[in-house]
Amino acid sequence: MPNYDYECPKCGHEFETYQPITDDPLTKCPQKGCRGKVQRLIGGGGGLLFKGSGFYITDYRSDNYKKAAKADSGASSSGGDSKSSGDKSSSSDSKSSTASPKSD
């Protein structure tokens, strides 16, 4: 619920109250003996309140970003797989070398 500031121009009493947005603004001064009409003041707002251990820019990444990051991490891990593909090429070289003498 928002916090609203009010002031009574008759007695000068300033106060704040928590009200739902759907409620009508207050009209009567709560001070005893004062029958003034209060006016709602324009406030600067409460600002942002950060509670908890913290917020990071990476907390709310889009799904597309996460997919791209997985693809990048997959590409870096496939660098480790290049050794196994290198082994395959060496085995294919050995096959071709054995194939060459048979064709002669």
C-alpha positions as CSV (number, residue, x, y, z in Angstrom):
1,M,0.0,0.0,0.0
2,P,1.2,3.5,-0.8
3,N,2.2,6.0,1.9
4,Y,0.4,9.4,1.5
5,D,1.4,12.7,3.1
6,Y,-1.3,15.1,4.2
7,E,-1.3,18.6,5.6
8,C,-4.0,20.6,7.3
9,P,-3.8,24.3,6.2
10,K,-5.9,25.4,9.2
11,C,-3.7,24.0,12.0
12,G,-0.5,23.2,10.0
13,H,-0.6,19.5,11.1
14,E,1.3,17.2,8.8
15,F,0.9,13.5,8.9
16,E,1.3,10.4,6.7
17,T,-0.9,7.4,6.3
18,Y,-0.9,4.1,4.5
19,Q,-3.9,3.7,2.2
20,P,-4.9,1.5,-0.7
21,I,-4.8,3.2,-4.0
22,T,-8.6,2.5,-4.4
23,D,-9.5,4.5,-1.2
24,D,-10.6,8.1,-1.5
25,P,-8.2,10.8,-0.1
26,L,-8.7,11.8,3.5
27,T,-10.7,15.0,4.1
28,K,-10.8,15.7,7.8
29,C,-7.8,16.7,10.0
30,P,-7.2,14.0,12.7
31,Q,-6.0,16.6,15.3
32,K,-8.4,17.1,18.2
33,G,-10.3,20.3,18.1
34,C,-9.4,21.1,14.4
35,R,-12.1,20.9,11.8
36,G,-9.9,21.7,8.8
37,K,-9.9,20.0,5.5
38,V,-6.6,18.2,4.8
39,Q,-4.8,18.3,1.4
40,R,-2.8,15.5,0.0
41,L,0.8,16.5,-0.5
42,I,2.9,15.5,-3.5
43,G,5.6,13.2,-2.3
44,G,8.8,12.1,-3.8
45,G,8.0,8.4,-3.4
46,G,9.7,5.7,-1.4
47,G,12.3,4.9,-3.9
48,L,13.7,1.4,-4.3
49,L,14.3,-0.8,-1.4
50,F,16.7,-3.6,-1.9
51,K,16.2,-6.4,0.5
52,G,18.0,-9.7,0.5
53,S,21.5,-10.8,-0.4
54,G,21.6,-8.7,-3.6
55,F,20.6,-8.3,-7.2
56,Y,22.8,-9.0,-10.2
57,I,22.4,-8.1,-13.8
58,T,22.6,-11.8,-14.7
59,D,19.6,-12.7,-12.5
60,Y,17.0,-11.9,-15.1
61,R,18.6,-12.7,-18.4
62,S,16.3,-13.6,-21.4
63,D,15.9,-17.1,-22.6
64,N,17.7,-16.2,-25.9
65,Y,20.7,-15.0,-24.0
66,K,20.8,-18.2,-21.9
67,K,20.6,-20.3,-25.1
68,A,23.4,-18.4,-26.7
69,A,25.5,-18.8,-23.5
70,K,25.0,-22.5,-23.6
71,A,26.0,-22.7,-27.2
72,D,29.2,-20.7,-26.4
73,S,30.0,-23.0,-23.5
74,G,29.3,-26.0,-25.8
75,A,31.7,-24.6,-28.4
76,S,34.5,-24.2,-25.8
77,S,33.9,-27.7,-24.5
78,S,34.0,-29.0,-28.1
79,G,37.6,-27.7,-28.2
80,G,38.4,-30.5,-25.8
81,D,36.7,-32.9,-28.3
82,S,39.1,-31.8,-31.1
83,K,41.7,-34.2,-29.7
84,S,39.3,-37.1,-30.2
85,S,38.5,-35.8,-33.7
86,G,42.2,-35.5,-34.3
87,D,42.5,-39.2,-33.3
88,K,39.9,-40.0,-35.8
89,S,41.8,-38.3,-38.6
90,S,44.9,-40.1,-37.7
91,S,43.1,-43.4,-37.8
92,S,41.6,-42.5,-41.1
93,D,45.2,-41.6,-42.3
94,S,46.3,-45.1,-41.2
95,K,43.4,-46.6,-43.1
96,S,44.3,-44.6,-46.2
97,S,47.9,-45.6,-45.9
98,T,46.9,-49.3,-45.7
99,A,44.5,-48.7,-48.6
100,S,47.2,-47.2,-50.8
101,P,49.5,-50.2,-50.8
102,K,46.6,-52.6,-51.7
103,S,45.7,-50.5,-54.7
104,D,49.3,-50.7,-56.1
